[in-house]
Amino acid sequence: MREAKNNSSVDWELVLRRMKSFLVDESQLSKAEKLVERESIWKQLPPDKAIEWAEVAQALGKPELSLRVLEWVLQNNPGFVPALEAKTKLLESLIIRSVSDQGSDKYSDDDSDSLPSSLPVRVPESDDSQVEKVAHSFLKFRKMAHLVANYMSIFRGREDCFARQWVDRDRGTHGYMPVRRPMTEEDVLAHLEGKQTYGIYLLHSDDRVSLGVIDVDVKSDFLKGSISQEDRKRFKSENIYLLRRIPELAQSKGIPCFGEFSGGKGYHFWFSFETPVPAEKVRRVLLPLAKHISGDLTCFKLEVFPKQDRASGKGFGNLVKLPLGIHRVTGKPSFFIHQKDRSLEAQLSWLTQAPRIKAEAIEGAMAVLETSIMVRPSDEDWAKNFPELAVLSSKCIVLGNLISQCRTGRSISLREEKVLFGTITFLPRGSLLIHYLLKNSPDYNLHLVDYKISRVRGSPLGCKTIHRLLDAGGDFCIFENVDEYSHPLLHIPEWKELKDRVLPISERVENLRDALEFLKRAIITVERFLPNKGSERG
């Protein structure tokens, strides 16, 4: 305790000069060896002086002590780069001597690219096993350094800022706090070791991204209380499906991804680009994928990150938690689902083989997705009969869910009905399509539906209004080169030619096409009273 109190008054420079003088005086070496071992002294040293003390220990033929001193410095000062460099040089010099003294070919020249310490070093003959042990430690250290470097090359976000996750368990709150500086290797190591948990802002300062993410979360209904056996079975089935289907669909579009259990309540599917690409292009590719798969899920919700095309004002955009860390809320570690071994080294090693996407692949995926409609094989006949609904189901997640609900005969709310009439009715076959969607509803009334169709006026409901009416979260669709507000019917390729069409307000039959549509509606009505009315539906 007395030594600690007098710590600030000790002239460490003088102590170190005297220690170094012992090295050139043979009569003083035994005194130096005893003094350098005194832990009560070197644990009081400032970090820079402790590095010099480690050099003296190394010069006295005590590499293990030197390593202990440097590790103590790094433990108390994780970001102190000189100590990390000194440790690396020490381990490298030990490998060089091990190869030279033992004539071993276990370690190649590639394992060392630095010269030993400039101080004279005595290596006791009995220390061969210790040198071997330290050399092995260095190889592990070097391998981990390469794995961490690869990790940092993949998970790159905004250059000048990242975020730290925090939890206040007393108040039941949690969130992220910006860390306004570049992320360092020490930060990454702290995250991987579970000491801290960090997230990255995906948008770079130039509105490009190195990563895209499809975020899969369990819906809140399945997190509250107990669920039925049927729901549990459905949850398990959907979980297996999405873990297979998302990578499969992404691969088919030329943009492979890899999955990670987030440690929270779902998964992250990472799309890693070899070089940064515009955020807007990434969203245009990932949104259709997420929307297509969402139609098959009832227990999970999907979101796409980045959620913005560009950062606005002083904001950084949304962030995503880095993988292989501890989720501070649940206390669970995250891991890559394609690697069964969950040890940190195995997970990082697997990451070296994780798929990377070339910049030109995103252009190809955009071209494919914008000219195709993604439907399940079982829906191919339905898509041929009702191509307008197939397009909207594929391109708009909100209308897609509503259309699916109608096709399975489930009742819809007044707000959902308003969205349906406020969009579908504006299509050329709008009346037929509305009747088709509502025919399986328990309270379907042909004449009331016709009346409601006749009351529709103005323009299609916009995306913002639809999201507000249905209290829908998630992303808005992206439309380019349009001269009107955003609404779902812009997904219909022929909309530009159709938008000036005058909406009929009566059922007058003016030509053969109108007569055919009227007949189809009559058939829909008759089908309602036929046996097996609950069977398909399209």
DOZA-721343 format. One record per residue (C-alpha): x, y, z. Coordinates in steps of 0.5 Angstrom, whole numbers, always signed. Example, Ala and Ser with C-alpha at 12.3 -4.5 7.8 and 13.67 -1.06 7.14 Angstrom:
BEGIN
<r x="+25" y="-9" z="+16"/>
<r x="+27" y="-2" z="+14"/>
END
This chain:
BEGIN
<r x="+0" y="+0" z="+0"/>
<r x="+6" y="+5" z="+2"/>
<r x="+9" y="+3" z="-5"/>
<r x="+2" y="+5" z="-9"/>
<r x="+2" y="+12" z="-5"/>
<r x="+9" y="+14" z="-7"/>
<r x="+8" y="+11" z="-14"/>
<r x="+7" y="+18" z="-17"/>
<r x="+14" y="+20" z="-13"/>
<r x="+18" y="+15" z="-16"/>
<r x="+23" y="+16" z="-22"/>
<r x="+22" y="+10" z="-26"/>
<r x="+27" y="+13" z="-31"/>
<r x="+32" y="+13" z="-26"/>
<r x="+30" y="+6" z="-24"/>
<r x="+30" y="+3" z="-31"/>
<r x="+37" y="+6" z="-33"/>
<r x="+40" y="+3" z="-27"/>
<r x="+37" y="-4" z="-29"/>
<r x="+40" y="-3" z="-36"/>
<r x="+47" y="-2" z="-33"/>
<r x="+47" y="-8" z="-30"/>
<r x="+46" y="-12" z="-36"/>
<r x="+53" y="-10" z="-38"/>
<r x="+56" y="-11" z="-32"/>
<r x="+57" y="-19" z="-30"/>
<r x="+58" y="-18" z="-23"/>
<r x="+51" y="-14" z="-22"/>
<r x="+47" y="-20" z="-27"/>
<r x="+45" y="-24" z="-21"/>
<r x="+42" y="-17" z="-17"/>
<r x="+39" y="-15" z="-24"/>
<r x="+35" y="-22" z="-24"/>
<r x="+32" y="-22" z="-17"/>
<r x="+30" y="-15" z="-18"/>
<r x="+27" y="-16" z="-25"/>
<r x="+22" y="-21" z="-22"/>
<r x="+19" y="-17" z="-17"/>
<r x="+12" y="-16" z="-19"/>
<r x="+11" y="-11" z="-14"/>
<r x="+15" y="-6" z="-18"/>
<r x="+13" y="-8" z="-25"/>
<r x="+6" y="-7" z="-23"/>
<r x="+7" y="+0" z="-21"/>
<r x="+10" y="+2" z="-28"/>
<r x="+7" y="+7" z="-33"/>
<r x="+5" y="+3" z="-39"/>
<r x="+11" y="+6" z="-43"/>
<r x="+16" y="+4" z="-38"/>
<r x="+13" y="-3" z="-37"/>
<r x="+15" y="-4" z="-44"/>
<r x="+22" y="-3" z="-42"/>
<r x="+22" y="-7" z="-36"/>
<r x="+19" y="-13" z="-41"/>
<r x="+25" y="-11" z="-45"/>
<r x="+30" y="-12" z="-40"/>
<r x="+27" y="-19" z="-38"/>
<r x="+28" y="-21" z="-45"/>
<r x="+35" y="-19" z="-45"/>
<r x="+36" y="-23" z="-38"/>
<r x="+34" y="-29" z="-41"/>
<r x="+27" y="-29" z="-38"/>
<r x="+22" y="-29" z="-44"/>
<r x="+16" y="-32" z="-40"/>
<r x="+17" y="-26" z="-35"/>
<r x="+17" y="-21" z="-41"/>
<r x="+11" y="-24" z="-44"/>
<r x="+7" y="-23" z="-37"/>
<r x="+9" y="-16" z="-36"/>
<r x="+7" y="-14" z="-43"/>
<r x="+0" y="-18" z="-42"/>
<r x="-1" y="-15" z="-36"/>
<r x="+0" y="-8" z="-40"/>
<r x="-5" y="-10" z="-45"/>
<r x="-10" y="-13" z="-40"/>
<r x="-10" y="-6" z="-36"/>
<r x="-9" y="-2" z="-43"/>
<r x="-13" y="-6" z="-49"/>
<r x="-12" y="+0" z="-54"/>
<r x="-4" y="+1" z="-52"/>
<r x="-1" y="-1" z="-59"/>
<r x="+6" y="+0" z="-57"/>
<r x="+5" y="-6" z="-52"/>
<r x="+2" y="-10" z="-57"/>
<r x="+7" y="-9" z="-62"/>
<r x="+12" y="-11" z="-57"/>
<r x="+9" y="-17" z="-55"/>
<r x="+9" y="-19" z="-63"/>
<r x="+16" y="-18" z="-64"/>
<r x="+18" y="-22" z="-57"/>
<r x="+14" y="-28" z="-60"/>
<r x="+17" y="-27" z="-67"/>
<r x="+24" y="-27" z="-64"/>
<r x="+23" y="-33" z="-60"/>
<r x="+20" y="-37" z="-66"/>
<r x="+26" y="-35" z="-70"/>
<r x="+31" y="-37" z="-64"/>
<r x="+27" y="-44" z="-64"/>
<r x="+28" y="-45" z="-71"/>
<r x="+35" y="-43" z="-71"/>
<r x="+37" y="-47" z="-64"/>
<r x="+33" y="-53" z="-66"/>
<r x="+34" y="-54" z="-73"/>
<r x="+26" y="-55" z="-73"/>
<r x="+22" y="-54" z="-80"/>
<r x="+15" y="-53" z="-76"/>
<r x="+15" y="-46" z="-77"/>
<r x="+16" y="-43" z="-83"/>
<r x="+20" y="-36" z="-85"/>
<r x="+13" y="-33" z="-87"/>
<r x="+11" y="-34" z="-79"/>
<r x="+15" y="-28" z="-78"/>
<r x="+17" y="-22" z="-81"/>
<r x="+20" y="-17" z="-75"/>
<r x="+27" y="-17" z="-72"/>
<r x="+28" y="-19" z="-65"/>
<r x="+29" y="-14" z="-60"/>
<r x="+36" y="-10" z="-60"/>
<r x="+38" y="-12" z="-53"/>
<r x="+42" y="-18" z="-52"/>
<r x="+38" y="-24" z="-50"/>
<r x="+41" y="-30" z="-46"/>
<r x="+36" y="-36" z="-48"/>
<r x="+38" y="-42" z="-42"/>
<r x="+39" y="-48" z="-45"/>
<r x="+33" y="-51" z="-41"/>
<r x="+28" y="-47" z="-44"/>
<r x="+27" y="-50" z="-50"/>
<r x="+20" y="-53" z="-48"/>
<r x="+18" y="-46" z="-46"/>
<r x="+20" y="-43" z="-52"/>
<r x="+16" y="-48" z="-56"/>
<r x="+10" y="-47" z="-52"/>
<r x="+11" y="-39" z="-53"/>
<r x="+12" y="-40" z="-60"/>
<r x="+6" y="-44" z="-61"/>
<r x="+2" y="-39" z="-57"/>
<r x="+5" y="-34" z="-62"/>
<r x="+2" y="-38" z="-68"/>
<r x="-5" y="-38" z="-65"/>
<r x="-4" y="-31" z="-64"/>
<r x="-2" y="-29" z="-71"/>
<r x="-8" y="-34" z="-73"/>
<r x="-13" y="-30" z="-69"/>
<r x="-10" y="-23" z="-72"/>
<r x="-11" y="-26" z="-79"/>
<r x="-18" y="-28" z="-77"/>
<r x="-20" y="-21" z="-74"/>
<r x="-17" y="-18" z="-80"/>
<r x="-22" y="-22" z="-85"/>
<r x="-28" y="-20" z="-80"/>
<r x="-26" y="-13" z="-80"/>
<r x="-26" y="-13" z="-88"/>
<r x="-33" y="-16" z="-88"/>
<r x="-37" y="-12" z="-83"/>
<r x="-35" y="-5" z="-85"/>
<r x="-40" y="+1" z="-84"/>
<r x="-39" y="+8" z="-83"/>
<r x="-32" y="+10" z="-83"/>
<r x="-32" y="+15" z="-77"/>
<r x="-37" y="+12" z="-72"/>
<r x="-40" y="+6" z="-69"/>
<r x="-45" y="+4" z="-63"/>
<r x="-45" y="+1" z="-57"/>
<r x="-51" y="-3" z="-54"/>
<r x="-53" y="-2" z="-47"/>
<r x="-58" y="-5" z="-42"/>
<r x="-61" y="-2" z="-36"/>
<r x="-64" y="-8" z="-33"/>
<r x="-67" y="-4" z="-27"/>
<r x="-71" y="+1" z="-32"/>
<r x="-72" y="-5" z="-37"/>
<r x="-69" y="+0" z="-42"/>
<r x="-64" y="-2" z="-48"/>
<r x="-61" y="+1" z="-54"/>
<r x="-55" y="+4" z="-57"/>
<r x="-50" y="+10" z="-56"/>
<r x="-46" y="+13" z="-62"/>
<r x="-39" y="+12" z="-61"/>
<r x="-36" y="+18" z="-65"/>
<r x="-29" y="+15" z="-68"/>
<r x="-27" y="+10" z="-72"/>
<r x="-27" y="+2" z="-70"/>
<r x="-21" y="-1" z="-68"/>
<r x="-18" y="-8" z="-68"/>
<r x="-19" y="-7" z="-60"/>
<r x="-26" y="-6" z="-60"/>
<r x="-27" y="-12" z="-65"/>
<r x="-23" y="-16" z="-60"/>
<r x="-27" y="-13" z="-54"/>
<r x="-34" y="-15" z="-58"/>
<r x="-32" y="-22" z="-60"/>
<r x="-30" y="-23" z="-53"/>
<r x="-36" y="-21" z="-50"/>
<r x="-34" y="-15" z="-46"/>
<r x="-38" y="-10" z="-50"/>
<r x="-43" y="-11" z="-56"/>
<r x="-42" y="-6" z="-62"/>
<r x="-46" y="-5" z="-68"/>
<r x="-45" y="-1" z="-74"/>
<r x="-48" y="+4" z="-78"/>
<r x="-49" y="+1" z="-85"/>
<r x="-49" y="+7" z="-89"/>
<r x="-42" y="+10" z="-91"/>
<r x="-41" y="+17" z="-91"/>
<r x="-42" y="+17" z="-99"/>
<r x="-49" y="+13" z="-98"/>
<r x="-45" y="+7" z="-101"/>
<r x="-46" y="+0" z="-96"/>
<r x="-41" y="-6" z="-96"/>
<r x="-47" y="-10" z="-93"/>
<r x="-54" y="-11" z="-94"/>
<r x="-58" y="-15" z="-89"/>
<r x="-65" y="-18" z="-88"/>
<r x="-67" y="-18" z="-81"/>
<r x="-72" y="-24" z="-79"/>
<r x="-75" y="-23" z="-72"/>
<r x="-80" y="-27" z="-69"/>
<r x="-87" y="-23" z="-69"/>
<r x="-89" y="-21" z="-62"/>
<r x="-95" y="-25" z="-61"/>
<r x="-90" y="-31" z="-61"/>
<r x="-86" y="-28" z="-55"/>
<r x="-92" y="-26" z="-50"/>
<r x="-94" y="-32" z="-46"/>
<r x="-95" y="-39" z="-48"/>
<r x="-97" y="-41" z="-55"/>
<r x="-101" y="-47" z="-57"/>
<r x="-99" y="-54" z="-60"/>
<r x="-101" y="-52" z="-67"/>
<r x="-98" y="-45" z="-67"/>
<r x="-91" y="-48" z="-64"/>
<r x="-91" y="-54" z="-70"/>
<r x="-92" y="-48" z="-75"/>
<r x="-87" y="-44" z="-72"/>
<r x="-82" y="-50" z="-72"/>
<r x="-84" y="-51" z="-79"/>
<r x="-83" y="-44" z="-81"/>
<r x="-76" y="-43" z="-78"/>
<r x="-74" y="-49" z="-82"/>
<r x="-77" y="-46" z="-88"/>
<r x="-74" y="-39" z="-88"/>
<r x="-67" y="-42" z="-86"/>
<r x="-67" y="-46" z="-92"/>
<r x="-71" y="-41" z="-97"/>
<r x="-67" y="-35" z="-96"/>
<r x="-60" y="-37" z="-98"/>
<r x="-63" y="-41" z="-103"/>
<r x="-67" y="-35" z="-107"/>
<r x="-61" y="-31" z="-106"/>
<r x="-57" y="-36" z="-109"/>
<r x="-61" y="-36" z="-115"/>
<r x="-61" y="-29" z="-116"/>
<r x="-53" y="-29" z="-116"/>
<r x="-53" y="-25" z="-109"/>
<r x="-51" y="-31" z="-104"/>
<r x="-52" y="-29" z="-97"/>
<r x="-50" y="-33" z="-90"/>
<r x="-54" y="-33" z="-84"/>
<r x="-53" y="-31" z="-77"/>
<r x="-57" y="-33" z="-70"/>
<r x="-57" y="-26" z="-68"/>
<r x="-57" y="-28" z="-60"/>
<r x="-64" y="-24" z="-59"/>
<r x="-70" y="-26" z="-63"/>
<r x="-69" y="-28" z="-70"/>
<r x="-63" y="-28" z="-75"/>
<r x="-59" y="-24" z="-80"/>
<r x="-58" y="-26" z="-87"/>
<r x="-52" y="-22" z="-89"/>
<r x="-50" y="-20" z="-96"/>
<r x="-43" y="-18" z="-96"/>
<r x="-40" y="-14" z="-102"/>
<r x="-33" y="-14" z="-104"/>
<r x="-33" y="-7" z="-106"/>
<r x="-38" y="-2" z="-103"/>
<r x="-44" y="-1" z="-107"/>
<r x="-50" y="+5" z="-107"/>
<r x="-55" y="+3" z="-102"/>
<r x="-61" y="+5" z="-106"/>
<r x="-59" y="-1" z="-111"/>
<r x="-58" y="-6" z="-105"/>
<r x="-65" y="-4" z="-102"/>
<r x="-68" y="-5" z="-109"/>
<r x="-65" y="-12" z="-109"/>
<r x="-67" y="-14" z="-102"/>
<r x="-74" y="-11" z="-101"/>
<r x="-77" y="-16" z="-107"/>
<r x="-73" y="-22" z="-104"/>
<r x="-76" y="-20" z="-97"/>
<r x="-83" y="-19" z="-99"/>
<r x="-83" y="-26" z="-103"/>
<r x="-81" y="-30" z="-97"/>
<r x="-86" y="-26" z="-92"/>
<r x="-92" y="-28" z="-96"/>
<r x="-90" y="-35" z="-93"/>
<r x="-89" y="-33" z="-86"/>
<r x="-94" y="-32" z="-80"/>
<r x="-89" y="-33" z="-74"/>
<r x="-84" y="-28" z="-77"/>
<r x="-83" y="-21" z="-80"/>
<r x="-78" y="-19" z="-85"/>
<r x="-74" y="-12" z="-85"/>
<r x="-69" y="-10" z="-90"/>
<r x="-63" y="-6" z="-88"/>
<r x="-60" y="-1" z="-90"/>
<r x="-67" y="+2" z="-89"/>
<r x="-65" y="+9" z="-92"/>
<r x="-62" y="+10" z="-99"/>
<r x="-58" y="+16" z="-96"/>
<r x="-57" y="+19" z="-89"/>
<r x="-60" y="+25" z="-88"/>
<r x="-58" y="+31" z="-84"/>
<r x="-54" y="+29" z="-78"/>
<r x="-56" y="+22" z="-78"/>
<r x="-53" y="+16" z="-79"/>
<r x="-58" y="+12" z="-81"/>
<r x="-60" y="+5" z="-78"/>
<r x="-55" y="+0" z="-75"/>
<r x="-54" y="-7" z="-74"/>
<r x="-51" y="-11" z="-69"/>
<r x="-44" y="-14" z="-71"/>
<r x="-44" y="-22" z="-71"/>
<r x="-41" y="-26" z="-66"/>
<r x="-42" y="-22" z="-60"/>
<r x="-46" y="-22" z="-54"/>
<r x="-53" y="-19" z="-54"/>
<r x="-54" y="-15" z="-48"/>
<r x="-61" y="-16" z="-47"/>
<r x="-62" y="-24" z="-47"/>
<r x="-54" y="-25" z="-45"/>
<r x="-54" y="-30" z="-51"/>
<r x="-48" y="-31" z="-56"/>
<r x="-49" y="-30" z="-64"/>
<r x="-47" y="-35" z="-69"/>
<r x="-46" y="-37" z="-76"/>
<r x="-52" y="-42" z="-77"/>
<r x="-48" y="-45" z="-83"/>
<r x="-42" y="-47" z="-78"/>
<r x="-44" y="-53" z="-73"/>
<r x="-38" y="-51" z="-68"/>
<r x="-39" y="-45" z="-64"/>
<r x="-33" y="-44" z="-62"/>
<r x="-30" y="-37" z="-63"/>
<r x="-24" y="-39" z="-67"/>
<r x="-28" y="-44" z="-71"/>
<r x="-34" y="-39" z="-73"/>
<r x="-28" y="-34" z="-75"/>
<r x="-25" y="-39" z="-79"/>
<r x="-31" y="-41" z="-83"/>
<r x="-32" y="-33" z="-84"/>
<r x="-26" y="-34" z="-89"/>
<r x="-30" y="-38" z="-94"/>
<r x="-37" y="-34" z="-93"/>
<r x="-39" y="-32" z="-100"/>
<r x="-37" y="-25" z="-102"/>
<r x="-41" y="-21" z="-108"/>
<r x="-38" y="-17" z="-114"/>
<r x="-41" y="-10" z="-115"/>
<r x="-43" y="-12" z="-122"/>
<r x="-48" y="-18" z="-119"/>
<r x="-52" y="-13" z="-116"/>
<r x="-54" y="-10" z="-123"/>
<r x="-55" y="-17" z="-126"/>
<r x="-60" y="-18" z="-120"/>
<r x="-63" y="-12" z="-121"/>
<r x="-65" y="-13" z="-128"/>
<r x="-68" y="-20" z="-126"/>
<r x="-72" y="-18" z="-120"/>
<r x="-75" y="-12" z="-124"/>
<r x="-77" y="-16" z="-130"/>
<r x="-80" y="-22" z="-126"/>
<r x="-85" y="-24" z="-122"/>
<r x="-83" y="-29" z="-116"/>
<r x="-89" y="-34" z="-115"/>
<r x="-89" y="-41" z="-111"/>
<r x="-90" y="-47" z="-116"/>
<r x="-97" y="-48" z="-113"/>
<r x="-99" y="-41" z="-115"/>
<r x="-97" y="-41" z="-122"/>
<r x="-104" y="-43" z="-125"/>
<r x="-107" y="-37" z="-121"/>
<r x="-101" y="-32" z="-123"/>
<r x="-103" y="-34" z="-130"/>
<r x="-111" y="-32" z="-129"/>
<r x="-110" y="-26" z="-125"/>
<r x="-103" y="-23" z="-127"/>
<r x="-105" y="-17" z="-124"/>
<r x="-106" y="-20" z="-117"/>
<r x="-99" y="-24" z="-118"/>
<r x="-95" y="-18" z="-119"/>
<r x="-98" y="-14" z="-113"/>
<r x="-97" y="-20" z="-109"/>
<r x="-90" y="-21" z="-111"/>
<r x="-88" y="-13" z="-111"/>
<r x="-92" y="-10" z="-105"/>
<r x="-91" y="-14" z="-98"/>
<r x="-97" y="-10" z="-95"/>
<r x="-102" y="-12" z="-101"/>
<r x="-99" y="-19" z="-102"/>
<r x="-101" y="-20" z="-95"/>
<r x="-108" y="-18" z="-96"/>
<r x="-109" y="-21" z="-102"/>
<r x="-107" y="-28" z="-99"/>
<r x="-111" y="-27" z="-93"/>
<r x="-117" y="-26" z="-98"/>
<r x="-115" y="-32" z="-102"/>
<r x="-115" y="-36" z="-96"/>
<r x="-122" y="-34" z="-94"/>
<r x="-121" y="-30" z="-88"/>
<r x="-125" y="-24" z="-86"/>
<r x="-122" y="-17" z="-87"/>
<r x="-123" y="-11" z="-83"/>
<r x="-126" y="-5" z="-85"/>
<r x="-119" y="-1" z="-86"/>
<r x="-116" y="-7" z="-90"/>
<r x="-123" y="-7" z="-94"/>
<r x="-121" y="+1" z="-95"/>
<r x="-114" y="-1" z="-98"/>
<r x="-117" y="-6" z="-102"/>
<r x="-122" y="-2" z="-106"/>
<r x="-118" y="+4" z="-106"/>
<r x="-112" y="+0" z="-110"/>
<r x="-115" y="-6" z="-114"/>
<r x="-121" y="-2" z="-116"/>
<r x="-117" y="+2" z="-121"/>
<r x="-115" y="-3" z="-125"/>
<r x="-118" y="-5" z="-132"/>
<r x="-121" y="-11" z="-129"/>
<r x="-122" y="-8" z="-122"/>
<r x="-129" y="-10" z="-121"/>
<r x="-128" y="-17" z="-123"/>
<r x="-121" y="-18" z="-118"/>
<r x="-125" y="-15" z="-112"/>
<r x="-131" y="-20" z="-113"/>
<r x="-126" y="-26" z="-114"/>
<r x="-122" y="-24" z="-107"/>
<r x="-128" y="-23" z="-103"/>
<r x="-132" y="-29" z="-106"/>
<r x="-130" y="-33" z="-100"/>
<r x="-131" y="-28" z="-95"/>
<r x="-137" y="-31" z="-90"/>
<r x="-140" y="-24" z="-91"/>
<r x="-140" y="-23" z="-98"/>
<r x="-145" y="-19" z="-101"/>
<r x="-145" y="-18" z="-109"/>
<r x="-149" y="-12" z="-109"/>
<r x="-146" y="-9" z="-103"/>
<r x="-139" y="-10" z="-106"/>
<r x="-142" y="-7" z="-113"/>
<r x="-144" y="-1" z="-109"/>
<r x="-138" y="+0" z="-106"/>
<r x="-134" y="+0" z="-112"/>
<r x="-139" y="+5" z="-115"/>
<r x="-137" y="+10" z="-110"/>
<r x="-129" y="+9" z="-111"/>
<r x="-127" y="+16" z="-114"/>
<r x="-120" y="+20" z="-114"/>
<r x="-114" y="+16" z="-115"/>
<r x="-111" y="+10" z="-112"/>
<r x="-109" y="+10" z="-104"/>
<r x="-101" y="+12" z="-103"/>
<r x="-96" y="+8" z="-100"/>
<r x="-96" y="+12" z="-94"/>
<r x="-104" y="+12" z="-93"/>
<r x="-104" y="+5" z="-93"/>
<r x="-98" y="+4" z="-88"/>
<r x="-102" y="+9" z="-84"/>
<r x="-109" y="+5" z="-84"/>
<r x="-106" y="-2" z="-83"/>
<r x="-101" y="+0" z="-78"/>
<r x="-96" y="-3" z="-82"/>
<r x="-88" y="-2" z="-81"/>
<r x="-83" y="-4" z="-85"/>
<r x="-80" y="-1" z="-92"/>
<r x="-83" y="+3" z="-97"/>
<r x="-83" y="+1" z="-104"/>
<r x="-78" y="+5" z="-109"/>
<r x="-80" y="+7" z="-115"/>
<r x="-76" y="+11" z="-120"/>
<r x="-77" y="+16" z="-126"/>
<r x="-85" y="+17" z="-124"/>
<r x="-88" y="+23" z="-124"/>
<r x="-94" y="+22" z="-119"/>
<r x="-94" y="+20" z="-111"/>
<r x="-92" y="+13" z="-109"/>
<r x="-98" y="+8" z="-109"/>
<r x="-98" y="+0" z="-110"/>
<r x="-101" y="+0" z="-118"/>
<r x="-94" y="+3" z="-120"/>
<r x="-92" y="-4" z="-120"/>
<r x="-96" y="-6" z="-125"/>
<r x="-92" y="-5" z="-132"/>
<r x="-98" y="-2" z="-136"/>
<r x="-100" y="+3" z="-131"/>
<r x="-97" y="+9" z="-134"/>
<r x="-102" y="+7" z="-140"/>
<r x="-108" y="+6" z="-135"/>
<r x="-108" y="+11" z="-130"/>
<r x="-112" y="+16" z="-135"/>
<r x="-117" y="+11" z="-135"/>
<r x="-124" y="+13" z="-133"/>
<r x="-127" y="+9" z="-128"/>
<r x="-134" y="+6" z="-129"/>
<r x="-139" y="+8" z="-124"/>
<r x="-145" y="+3" z="-127"/>
<r x="-145" y="-4" z="-130"/>
<r x="-147" y="-2" z="-137"/>
<r x="-145" y="-7" z="-142"/>
<r x="-142" y="-3" z="-147"/>
<r x="-138" y="-8" z="-151"/>
<r x="-136" y="-15" z="-152"/>
<r x="-130" y="-14" z="-147"/>
<r x="-135" y="-11" z="-142"/>
<r x="-140" y="-17" z="-143"/>
<r x="-134" y="-22" z="-142"/>
<r x="-132" y="-19" z="-135"/>
<r x="-139" y="-19" z="-133"/>
<r x="-140" y="-26" z="-134"/>
<r x="-134" y="-28" z="-131"/>
<r x="-137" y="-24" z="-124"/>
<r x="-143" y="-28" z="-125"/>
<r x="-139" y="-35" z="-125"/>
<r x="-136" y="-33" z="-119"/>
<r x="-143" y="-32" z="-116"/>
<r x="-145" y="-38" z="-118"/>
<r x="-139" y="-42" z="-115"/>
<r x="-140" y="-39" z="-108"/>
<r x="-146" y="-44" z="-108"/>
<r x="-143" y="-50" z="-111"/>
<r x="-140" y="-56" z="-106"/>
<r x="-133" y="-56" z="-104"/>
<r x="-133" y="-48" z="-104"/>
<r x="-127" y="-48" z="-99"/>
<r x="-123" y="-51" z="-104"/>
<r x="-119" y="-47" z="-109"/>
<r x="-119" y="-41" z="-110"/>
<r x="-116" y="-39" z="-116"/>
END
